[in-house]
């Protein structure tokens, strides 16, 4: 019950462990940075350093699982020791929370609508 997210060449991230997949990052995400949201509540900020040609990750919000970041050949590697239901990646400009926000504020910035919705 773990997943590793490791950088690959050509703007890709490798998911391995419980899930085997490759995620291609857009040029927009490489230029402006990106966020990785994980179903356990973890939020990771990522960026690509084109000068060093490596990825850097930082945990913004710690979720229920154990998340560790270590160094590898092409930059940082994320290890998630928890049952993961989904992972979502967004470019920095598509994220709702600003980069410099404190954790308590970020967690409050995602309101849910209380309106009832009916299927047609």
C-alpha positions as CSV (number, residue, x, y, z in Angstrom):
1,X,0.0,0.0,0.0
2,X,2.5,2.6,-1.2
3,X,3.2,4.7,-4.2
4,X,6.4,6.3,-5.4
5,X,6.4,9.4,-7.6
6,X,9.8,9.8,-9.3
7,X,10.9,12.2,-12.1
8,X,11.6,11.0,-15.6
9,X,13.1,12.8,-18.6
10,X,10.9,14.7,-21.1
11,X,8.6,16.3,-18.5
12,X,7.1,13.1,-17.0
13,X,6.6,11.7,-13.6
14,X,6.7,7.9,-12.9
15,X,4.1,6.4,-10.5
16,X,5.1,3.0,-9.2
17,X,4.0,0.7,-6.4
18,X,0.3,0.0,-6.1
19,X,-0.2,1.9,-9.4
20,X,2.1,1.8,-12.4
21,X,1.7,4.9,-14.7
22,X,3.4,7.9,-16.2
23,X,2.1,11.4,-16.0
24,X,3.2,13.9,-18.6
25,X,3.4,17.5,-17.3
26,X,2.5,20.4,-19.5
27,X,5.0,23.1,-20.4
28,X,2.9,25.5,-18.4
29,X,3.3,23.3,-15.3
30,X,7.1,23.1,-15.9
31,X,7.4,26.8,-16.2
32,X,5.1,27.9,-13.3
33,X,5.3,24.9,-11.0
34,X,2.5,22.5,-10.1
35,X,0.7,20.9,-7.2
36,X,0.1,17.2,-6.5
37,X,-3.1,16.6,-4.4
38,X,-3.4,13.1,-2.9
39,X,-6.6,11.4,-1.5
40,X,-5.2,11.1,2.0
41,X,-5.2,15.0,2.2
42,X,-1.5,15.5,1.3
43,X,-0.7,18.5,-0.9
44,X,2.7,18.7,-2.5
45,X,4.2,21.7,-4.4
46,X,6.5,20.8,-7.2
47,X,8.7,22.7,-9.6
48,X,11.2,22.0,-12.3
49,X,14.6,23.7,-12.3
50,X,15.5,23.9,-16.0
51,X,19.1,25.1,-15.2
52,X,19.8,21.9,-13.1
53,X,17.3,19.8,-15.0
54,X,15.7,18.4,-11.9
55,X,12.5,18.4,-10.0
56,X,12.0,19.7,-6.4
57,X,9.1,18.9,-4.2
58,X,7.8,20.3,-0.9
59,X,5.0,19.2,1.4
60,X,2.5,22.0,1.8
61,X,-0.2,20.1,3.7
62,X,0.5,16.8,5.5
63,X,-2.3,14.3,5.1
64,X,-3.1,11.1,7.0
65,X,-0.4,9.0,5.4
66,X,3.4,9.1,5.7
67,X,4.9,11.1,3.0
68,X,8.7,11.3,2.6
69,X,10.8,13.2,0.0
70,X,14.3,12.0,-0.9
71,X,16.9,12.8,-3.5
72,X,17.5,10.8,-6.7
73,X,19.3,11.3,-10.0
74,X,16.7,13.7,-11.6
75,X,15.7,15.4,-8.4
76,X,13.3,14.7,-5.6
77,X,11.3,11.4,-5.2
78,X,8.1,11.2,-3.2
79,X,7.2,8.1,-1.3
80,X,3.6,7.7,0.0
81,X,3.0,5.0,2.6
82,X,-0.8,4.9,2.7
83,X,-3.7,3.6,0.7
84,X,-4.2,6.1,-2.2
85,X,-7.5,6.3,-4.0
86,X,-6.6,9.1,-6.3
87,X,-3.8,11.6,-7.3
88,X,-4.4,14.9,-9.1
89,X,-1.9,17.2,-10.6
90,X,-2.5,20.9,-11.5
91,X,-0.4,23.7,-12.9
92,X,0.4,26.4,-10.3
93,X,-1.8,29.0,-12.1
94,X,-4.8,26.6,-12.0
95,X,-4.5,26.0,-8.2
96,X,-6.9,27.9,-6.0
97,X,-4.6,28.4,-3.0
98,X,-1.7,30.9,-3.3
99,X,1.8,29.5,-2.8
100,X,2.7,31.6,0.3
101,X,-0.4,30.7,2.3
102,X,-0.2,29.1,5.7
103,X,-1.6,25.6,6.1
104,X,-4.6,26.6,8.2
105,X,-5.8,29.1,5.6
106,X,-5.3,26.7,2.7
107,X,-7.4,24.1,4.3
108,X,-10.2,26.7,4.8
109,X,-10.1,27.9,1.2
110,X,-12.0,25.0,-0.3
111,X,-15.7,25.6,0.6
112,X,-18.3,23.1,-0.5
113,X,-21.7,24.2,-1.7
114,X,-24.6,23.3,0.6
115,X,-27.1,23.5,-2.2
116,X,-29.1,20.4,-3.1
117,X,-28.6,19.3,-6.7
118,X,-31.0,17.0,-8.5
119,X,-30.4,14.9,-11.5
120,X,-32.4,15.8,-14.6
